[in-house]
Amino acid sequence: MINKVIKQKHQKVFNTFKNDKKTEGFELVEIHEIFLPFYYCKQSIVAEKTVTEDRFSNIILNTIKAGITSHAEICDFLGVKEDDFVTMQFHYLLKNGLITEDNQGYSITRNGVNFLNKKYTIQQLEVVDFEYYFNDLTQSYFDPSQRIDSEVKKSFSGYKILQSHKLNGALQIAYKNRPSFNNIKQTDFAVLFNKQHASMSFYDFENQDIETHKRSIVFLCLEYVRADNHKEYEVRQFKKTVKKSNGYTLEKTLTKAVNTYLKQNPEFFIHGN
């Protein structure tokens, strides 16, 4: 029979799921609060960014296109001094191949014309500090604002991330798969980065350094036992798991991972981690 203290604490959960596996011969015997391992990571990334179209570049390009091509003529037309700071914009346009310069003055390139017609964009590299999470059990990247079971289309408020050193001996699965540069799958990482930075795209890693910190999320773990002592577990959300609870949603991916872990560590609920 289920532990009386656990039953009282999670009476509603027990009543809701006690018969879920009856036809398979299982009895619900325990409801655990279990902290699952995640990592908070920070890494310097080189990203490619589309430069926002600016009005001054358009004015210069249209001026050159209209036949005003010498530096002095353009500056006079724009009402600026030839050595004014704003004339740095000419170097920017030259560097990005929108104009060329010779003894006759400036000429607009095909890319420059396409830029004016919004058919060409300037890409620029930028170093950004990228923060992300890694799921230790599934060894995969994790966005706490999105459901781990991505195929589930319910509204979702996000997971509650806890700092592991503040758990004070809580029941917690051990950390085993700290992220390192050598085990990064670049394709998967690029997909993660691009999803979280819609205005950029992954280009490269600036270096091999990854700052990592242990984090946890608490779930309910329902323990079912069959007459032959075979055990199965279900991982479900509850009010401590998510910012806004929609009930005891089953976490299929984590359920599979936890069952695998507990088969390999059958004494876990006796000794913890």
Secondary structure, DSSP 8 states (H G I E B T S, - for coil): ---HHHHHHTHHHHHHHTTTTGGGTEEEEEEEEEEEEEEEEEEEEEEEEE----HHHHHHHHHHHTT--SHHHHHHHHT--TT-GGGHHHHHHHHTTSEEEETTEEEE-HHHHHHHTT----EEEEEEEEEEEEETTTTEEE-TTS-SSTT--S----B--EEGGGSSS--B--------GGG--HHHHHHHHHHH-TTEEEEEES-S--EEEEEEEEEEEEEEEETT--EEEEEE--TTTBSS--S--B-HHHHHHHHHHHHH-TTHHHH--
